[in-house]
Amino acid sequence: MFRWKKEYKKQGMKVEGGIESYSDQGPRWYHEVKRLKPAVQTTPTLQTIVDQVKVDILTPTQDVDNEAQLKEVSRSFVNIRQVPTREMYEYAVRASLGDAEAHVAKLAGKEAALFVTSGTMGNQLAIRSHLHQPPFSIVSDVRAHINVYEAGGAAMHSGAHSITVTPSNGHHLTLKDIEDKVVFGSDIHSAPTRLICLENTLNGTIFPQTDIIEISNFAHQNGILMHLDGARLWHVAAETKTPMSELCAPFDSVSLCFSKGLGAPVGTCLVGPKALIDKARWFRKAFGGGMRQTGILAGSVAYALTHSFPQLPRVHELAKRLQQGLEERGVGISYPAETCMVFYDPSTIGVEYWEIVERAAALPNPIILAGSRLVVHIQTTKEAVDDFLELVSTLKDEKMKAGFVPSSDRTLTNGVTKNVYAKAERPSPPNARL
């Protein structure tokens, strides 16, 4: 911009111009100077701000949308797809805070309980509250949620070194697996083990209580604490008909989730001795996890414990029926349905995961899948299982007509040498990266 234009602008004026005509001496320029009108300043009113803040997230067809979502959830085999029911919400909105924490503590046979937002927070608060002055280490299954799916929280929040152990039997850790991994003594090159973290269920499989007790006795005899990620411990109680207090007894702390298997919208309780829970409450505040107006959440938890828990045996039977149907069609099983999950391998009938996912999504009544893990929950319908098995049969027939010979090897894999979590990804064309 020319200096004289800048000067006009500084004085609140606008310059307009252009080429008026041409001559031998070049273009003849003209310009016109106009004084700008000052902008009108208005003072915002309260109503203006109110209009900016308000929002309506309900759609004109909200009831229809909700029904569609419930139908979608009933045909989903992806983890954590269930949603709170209308009956749960109607119960929850009538509830005040109540004493959900005290009830869960009593149920687990512990002194106190702390309500937190998620299983991850429950586990991480337990680790942080148990451990004091580093260096220290924690021992867990190599497949454990604490090790794989919590964003390195043990190192981030507690400065803990993680020692991961692969189960030699391919199913669950035993004392023999753990004994050689635990670090004792005061060697300055090592981080002494202060905590053993187990998980029950893990990948839907049940950790035998006898092995848990052996590990717990060994740990406590050596001054090592025990924590259980019991996000799906409700499934163990329902399947084995064992009281929750008995399942929790070998542990110094347990994290119990209300959303995964029981269908509450949010929430986990960390249970343990009062001194530990008091410390965890402090850390919950420091982690930004303190909550107010939690009555509706406590009400949802109460409803889930009362109405969802009794449905778990039906869920387990449906998962076993799903596994049986897959086996009858020649599909490999990587992890059997001990509770609510089946890990399957369709390569034995010549089918890829992505083929099943895409064809399932294209059905008149779509089915939602993700990969090798099939999760059955309290809102999964028998029709969804039947439709899924029918789709598998169709795909198998197509592959056989195309010349594929099904594999006769249906041996269960043990999860040690093969990662049973497989994603459904369509392979890229060979020249896609050129």
C-alpha positions in Angstrom: 0.0 0.0 0.0 1.3 3.5 -0.9 2.3 5.8 2.0 -0.5 8.3 1.1 -3.1 5.5 1.2 -1.8 4.5 4.6 -2.1 8.0 5.8 -5.7 8.3 4.6 -6.6 5.0 6.3 -5.0 6.3 9.6 -7.3 9.3 9.4 -10.4 7.1 9.0 -10.7 7.5 5.3 -11.1 5.1 2.4 -9.3 5.4 -0.9 -10.9 4.1 -4.1 -9.2 4.4 -7.5 -8.1 2.9 -10.8 -6.8 3.7 -14.3 -8.8 6.4 -15.9 -7.1 6.4 -19.4 -3.9 5.7 -21.2 -1.5 8.1 -23.0 2.0 8.0 -24.4 3.2 8.9 -20.9 1.5 5.8 -19.5 -1.7 5.2 -17.5 -3.5 8.1 -16.0 -4.6 7.3 -12.4 -7.4 8.7 -10.4 -8.4 8.3 -6.9 -11.3 9.3 -4.6 -11.1 9.7 -0.9 -14.2 8.9 1.2 -14.5 9.2 4.9 -15.5 6.0 6.6 -18.5 5.8 8.8 -17.6 4.8 12.4 -18.9 1.3 13.3 -21.9 1.4 15.6 -21.0 0.0 19.0 -23.8 -1.9 20.7 -23.8 -3.2 24.3 -24.7 -6.9 24.5 -27.9 -7.7 26.4 -28.4 -10.7 28.7 -30.8 -12.1 26.1 -28.1 -11.9 23.4 -25.7 -13.9 25.6 -28.5 -16.4 26.5 -29.2 -16.9 22.8 -25.5 -17.6 22.2 -25.3 -20.1 25.0 -28.4 -22.2 24.6 -28.4 -25.4 22.5 -31.0 -28.1 21.7 -29.4 -31.5 20.9 -32.8 -33.2 20.4 -33.8 -33.8 16.8 -37.3 -33.5 15.4 -37.4 -37.3 15.3 -35.6 -38.0 18.6 -37.9 -40.8 19.7 -37.5 -42.5 16.4 -33.8 -42.0 16.5 -33.6 -43.5 20.0 -35.5 -46.6 18.8 -33.1 -46.9 15.9 -30.1 -46.7 18.2 -31.5 -49.4 20.4 -32.1 -51.7 17.4 -28.5 -51.0 16.3 -27.1 -51.8 19.7 -29.1 -55.1 19.8 -27.2 -56.2 16.6 -23.7 -55.1 17.6 -20.9 -57.4 18.7 -18.5 -54.6 19.4 -17.4 -54.0 23.0 -19.3 -51.4 25.1 -22.1 -50.8 22.6 -25.0 -51.3 25.0 -26.9 -48.1 26.1 -28.9 -47.3 29.2 -32.6 -48.4 28.8 -35.6 -46.1 29.3 -36.4 -48.0 32.5 -32.9 -47.3 33.9 -33.2 -43.6 33.2 -36.7 -43.4 34.7 -35.3 -45.0 37.9 -32.1 -42.9 37.9 -33.8 -39.5 37.6 -35.7 -40.2 40.8 -32.6 -41.0 42.8 -30.5 -38.8 45.0 -26.9 -39.7 45.8 -27.9 -42.5 48.2 -25.3 -44.8 49.5 -24.1 -46.7 46.4 -20.5 -46.7 47.6 -21.3 -48.2 50.9 -23.4 -50.9 49.3 -20.6 -51.9 46.8 -18.0 -51.9 49.6 -20.2 -54.3 51.6 -20.9 -56.4 48.5 -17.2 -56.8 47.9 -16.4 -57.4 51.6 -14.2 -54.3 51.9 -14.2 -51.4 54.3 -14.8 -48.6 51.8 -15.5 -47.8 48.1 -14.9 -44.8 45.9 -17.0 -44.0 42.8 -14.9 -43.0 39.8 -15.6 -42.3 36.1 -14.0 -45.4 34.5 -12.2 -48.6 35.1 -9.0 -47.1 33.9 -9.3 -44.4 36.6 -10.1 -47.1 39.2 -7.0 -49.1 38.3 -4.7 -46.1 38.2 -5.9 -44.7 41.5 -5.3 -48.0 43.1 -1.7 -48.2 41.7 -1.0 -44.7 42.8 -2.5 -45.1 46.2 -0.7 -48.4 46.9 2.8 -47.2 45.8 4.7 -44.6 47.8 8.4 -43.9 47.2 10.0 -45.2 43.9 11.8 -47.1 42.7 9.2 -49.9 42.5 7.6 -52.3 39.9 4.3 -53.9 39.3 3.7 -57.3 37.8 0.8 -58.1 35.4 -0.3 -60.3 32.6 1.2 -59.2 29.3 -2.3 -59.0 27.9 -3.8 -57.0 30.8 -5.8 -53.9 30.4 -3.5 -52.1 32.8 -0.5 -52.9 30.6 -2.1 -52.5 27.1 -5.0 -50.1 27.2 -4.4 -47.5 29.8 -2.0 -45.1 28.0 1.0 -46.1 30.1 -0.7 -44.7 33.2 1.3 -46.7 35.7 4.5 -45.1 34.5 2.9 -41.7 33.9 1.0 -41.3 37.2 3.0 -43.5 39.6 6.5 -43.8 38.1 6.1 -47.6 38.2 8.1 -50.0 36.1 5.9 -52.7 34.6 7.0 -56.3 34.5 4.7 -58.2 32.2 4.3 -62.0 32.3 3.1 -64.4 29.6 0.9 -67.2 30.9 2.6 -70.5 30.2 -0.7 -72.3 29.9 -2.0 -69.7 27.4 -5.0 -69.0 29.6 -4.1 -67.4 33.0 -1.1 -66.6 35.1 0.0 -69.1 37.7 2.2 -68.7 40.7 4.9 -70.6 38.8 4.7 -67.9 36.0 5.0 -65.0 38.5 7.6 -66.3 41.0 10.6 -65.9 38.7 9.4 -62.4 37.6 9.0 -60.8 41.0 11.9 -58.6 42.0 13.1 -58.8 45.7 16.0 -57.2 47.6 17.7 -53.9 47.5 19.9 -54.3 44.4 20.3 -50.7 43.1 20.0 -51.9 39.5 16.5 -53.1 40.0 13.0 -51.9 40.9 11.6 -54.1 43.7 8.1 -55.4 43.1 5.5 -53.8 45.4 2.2 -54.7 43.6 0.8 -57.6 41.6 -2.1 -56.7 39.3 -4.4 -59.5 38.1 -7.5 -59.3 35.8 -10.7 -61.3 36.0 -12.1 -61.9 33.4 -9.4 -61.4 30.8 -10.5 -61.7 27.2 -13.7 -63.1 28.6 -11.9 -66.0 30.3 -12.3 -66.8 34.0 -9.2 -66.8 36.3 -9.4 -69.9 38.5 -9.9 -68.8 42.2 -7.5 -71.4 43.4 -4.6 -69.9 41.4 -5.5 -66.4 42.5 -5.4 -67.5 46.2 -1.9 -69.2 45.6 -0.6 -66.0 44.1 -2.1 -63.8 46.8 -0.6 -66.0 49.6 2.8 -65.8 48.0 2.5 -62.0 47.6 1.4 -61.2 51.1 4.0 -63.5 52.6 6.6 -61.4 50.8 5.1 -58.0 51.6 3.7 -57.5 48.1 0.2 -56.0 47.6 -2.5 -57.4 45.3 -4.9 -55.4 43.0 -7.6 -56.8 40.8 -8.9 -55.3 37.6 -12.4 -56.7 38.1 -14.2 -54.7 35.4 -16.1 -57.9 34.4 -15.9 -59.7 37.8 -19.7 -59.7 37.7 -19.5 -62.3 34.9 -17.4 -64.5 37.1 -19.8 -64.3 40.0 -22.8 -65.1 37.7 -21.0 -68.0 35.9 -19.4 -69.7 38.9 -22.1 -68.8 41.4 -19.4 -67.3 43.7 -20.2 -64.4 46.0 -18.4 -61.1 45.1 -16.9 -60.9 48.6 -15.2 -64.3 48.1 -13.8 -63.3 44.7 -12.5 -60.0 46.1 -11.1 -61.5 49.3 -7.5 -62.3 48.1 -7.0 -58.7 47.0 -6.0 -55.4 48.8 -8.0 -53.5 46.2 -10.5 -54.2 43.4 -11.8 -52.1 40.6 -15.5 -53.0 39.7 -17.0 -51.5 36.5 -20.8 -50.9 36.1 -20.9 -50.0 32.4 -19.2 -52.8 30.5 -21.2 -55.8 31.5 -24.1 -54.2 33.5 -25.0 -51.4 31.0 -24.8 -48.4 33.3 -23.9 -45.2 31.4 -20.7 -44.5 33.4 -19.0 -45.5 36.5 -16.6 -47.8 38.4 -16.1 -48.4 42.1 -12.6 -48.9 43.7 -13.0 -50.9 46.9 -10.4 -51.6 49.6 -9.4 -50.6 53.1 -10.6 -47.2 54.4 -7.1 -45.8 54.6 -6.4 -46.7 50.9 -9.8 -45.3 49.7 -9.2 -42.1 51.7 -5.9 -41.7 49.8 -7.5 -42.6 46.5 -10.2 -40.0 47.1 -7.4 -37.4 47.4 -5.7 -38.5 44.2 -9.1 -38.6 42.4 -9.4 -34.9 43.2 -5.9 -34.2 42.0 -6.6 -36.2 38.8 -9.6 -34.0 38.1 -12.0 -36.8 38.8 -14.2 -35.2 41.5 -17.9 -35.1 40.6 -21.0 -33.3 41.8 -24.7 -34.0 41.2 -24.0 -37.7 40.9 -27.4 -38.9 42.0 -28.5 -39.9 38.5 -25.3 -42.0 38.1 -25.8 -43.7 41.4 -29.3 -44.4 40.4 -28.2 -46.0 37.2 -25.7 -48.1 39.1 -28.4 -49.3 41.5 -30.7 -50.2 38.6 -27.8 -52.1 36.8 -26.9 -54.1 39.9 -30.6 -55.1 40.5 -31.8 -55.6 36.9 -28.8 -56.2 34.7 -26.7 -58.6 36.8 -29.4 -61.3 36.8 -29.3 -61.3 33.0 -25.6 -62.3 32.7 -26.3 -66.1 32.7 -28.5 -65.6 29.6 -25.7 -63.5 28.0 -23.2 -66.4 28.6 -25.5 -69.0 27.1 -26.0 -66.8 24.0 -22.2 -66.4 23.6 -21.7 -70.2 23.9 -24.5 -70.7 21.3 -22.6 -68.3 19.1 -19.4 -70.2 19.5 -21.1 -73.5 18.8 -22.6 -72.1 15.6 -19.3 -71.0 14.4 -17.6 -74.3 15.1 -20.4 -76.1 13.3 -19.6 -74.0 10.2 -15.9 -74.9 10.5 -14.8 -71.5 11.8 -11.7 -71.5 14.1 -12.0 -70.4 17.7 -9.1 -68.6 19.2 -10.7 -68.1 22.7 -13.8 -70.0 23.7 -16.9 -68.4 25.3 -16.4 -68.9 29.0 -18.5 -65.8 29.7 -19.5 -63.1 27.1 -16.8 -63.1 24.5 -15.8 -65.3 21.6 -12.6 -64.8 19.5 -12.9 -66.4 16.1 -10.8 -67.0 13.1 -12.7 -67.2 9.8 -9.6 -68.0 7.7 -10.4 -71.7 8.2 -13.3 -71.2 5.7 -11.4 -68.9 3.5 -13.0 -65.7 4.7 -11.3 -62.5 5.9 -12.5 -60.3 8.7 -13.1 -57.3 6.5 -15.3 -59.4 4.2 -17.5 -60.3 7.1 -17.6 -56.7 8.5 -18.6 -55.2 5.1 -21.2 -57.8 4.3 -22.7 -57.6 7.8 -22.9 -53.8 7.5 -24.7 -54.2 4.1 -27.5 -56.5 5.4 -31.1 -55.1 5.4 -30.8 -55.2 9.2 -27.1 -54.4 9.6 -24.8 -56.1 12.1 -22.0 -54.2 13.6 -18.6 -56.0 13.8 -15.0 -54.9 14.3 -12.7 -57.9 14.0 -11.9 -61.1 15.8 -13.7 -60.4 19.0 -17.4 -60.9 19.3 -18.9 -59.4 22.5 -22.4 -60.5 23.6 -24.2 -58.2 26.1 -27.5 -57.8 27.8 -29.0 -56.1 24.8 -27.8 -58.6 22.2 -30.7 -60.4 20.6 -31.0 -64.1 19.6 -31.9 -62.8 16.1 -28.6 -61.0 15.7 -26.7 -64.2 16.5 -28.8 -66.2 14.0 -28.3 -63.6 11.3 -24.6 -63.5 11.9 -24.3 -67.2 11.7 -26.4 -67.3 8.5 -24.0 -64.7 7.0 -21.0 -66.8 7.9 -22.7 -69.8 6.2 -23.4 -67.7 3.0 -19.8 -66.6 2.8 -18.5 -70.1 3.4 -20.6 -71.4 0.6 -19.4 -68.7 -1.8 -15.8 -69.5 -1.0 -16.3 -73.2 -1.5 -18.0 -72.7 -4.9 -14.9 -70.6 -5.8 -12.7 -73.6 -5.1 -11.6 -73.0 -1.4 -11.0 -76.2 0.6 -11.8 -75.6 4.3 -9.1 -76.3 6.8 -9.5 -79.3 9.2 -7.4 -77.6 11.9 -9.7 -76.2 14.5 -7.2 -76.3 17.4 -7.7 -73.6 19.9 -4.8 -71.1 19.9 -3.5 -70.2 23.3 -3.1 -66.4 22.8 0.6 -66.7 23.6 2.2 -66.9 20.1 -0.7 -65.3 18.3 -2.4 -62.0 19.0 -6.1 -62.9 19.0 -7.2 -59.3 18.6 -7.4 -58.9 14.8 -8.8 -55.8 13.1 -11.0 -56.0 10.0 -9.0 -54.1 7.5 -9.4 -54.4 3.7 -6.0 -54.9 2.2 -4.7 -52.0 0.0 -4.3 -52.7 -3.8 -0.7 -53.5 -4.7 -0.1 -50.2 -6.5 -1.9 -48.1 -3.9 1.3 -46.5 -2.6 2.8 -45.7 -6.0 
